[in-house]
Amino acid sequence: MIFLFLLLVIGMAAGFLGSLLGLGGGIVIVPALTLIPYFHMTIHEAIAISMTGVLATSLGGTSRFLSEGLTDLKLGTLLMLGTTAGAIAGSLLSHTLKSTVLEMIFPVVLIYASYEMLKHQFTDNAPDTTLHHAFLGVVLAFFAGVFAGVFGVGGGAINVSVMHLVMAAPMKTATATSNFMIGTTASAATFVYLLKGAINLTAATPVVLGVFTGAQIGSRMLKRINVLLLKRIFVAIMILVAVEMLYHGIKGYL
């Protein structure tokens, strides 16, 4: 019972942060399930469960973001071409690809994005329906999908940065649109994991319930939160993820 309750709590925290920041929640679920000895889960088990949580994050927040007009459907649909293909490729590679090299490359991307976000922290883009740098955005979205499939983190850290810094989308629009996109990305990856029998449904169920509940709360707060505060929270989360992944990458490489 304690085991299931803790999974529920972790799911709620992941869903809250995931919907608020457009990250999917995997950056909370994967570290919690692998680093807390109580759960005794391998990284591959945690990633498979995390993808179901990412899907729940999207379902929990997307409807509210759409009703409030924060989601850019044209932008999200375009980038989903890249993220979905990348997620399928990443989930197929997850059990065969040596992740240590990726775990050392990915933090560099996150740290650079954090630097760019901080450099522009006092400005935000005006709403714009023009799709800036569309081709580059789709290419980068593909790599976001690959990382999502491999690491079970939703790919939102890259998606939000690409939309905000490369494609000139406002921060809140990027966050809401990322939340919309990760649902399709996670669906594709989850389907592959189900076919491989990699998802522990007993553990995944309370995580999904918690994530969905937390995502509802986070989505209600997004429209009222200060953009500057949102950027700083986003940067802090990305740096934490970068440090954690770099540590595990170096540890695995050595």
Secondary structure as GFF3:
##gff-version 3
##sequence-region A 1 254
A	DSSP	alpha_helix	2	21	.	.	.	ID=ss1
A	DSSP	alpha_helix	26	35	.	.	.	ID=ss2
A	DSSP	three_ten_helix	37	39	.	.	.	ID=ss3
A	DSSP	alpha_helix	43	67	.	.	.	ID=ss4
A	DSSP	alpha_helix	73	93	.	.	.	ID=ss5
A	DSSP	alpha_helix	100	119	.	.	.	ID=ss6
A	DSSP	alpha_helix	134	151	.	.	.	ID=ss7
A	DSSP	alpha_helix	156	161	.	.	.	ID=ss8
A	DSSP	pi_helix	162	166	.	.	.	ID=ss9
A	DSSP	alpha_helix	171	195	.	.	.	ID=ss10
A	DSSP	alpha_helix	201	222	.	.	.	ID=ss11
A	DSSP	alpha_helix	227	253	.	.	.	ID=ss12
###
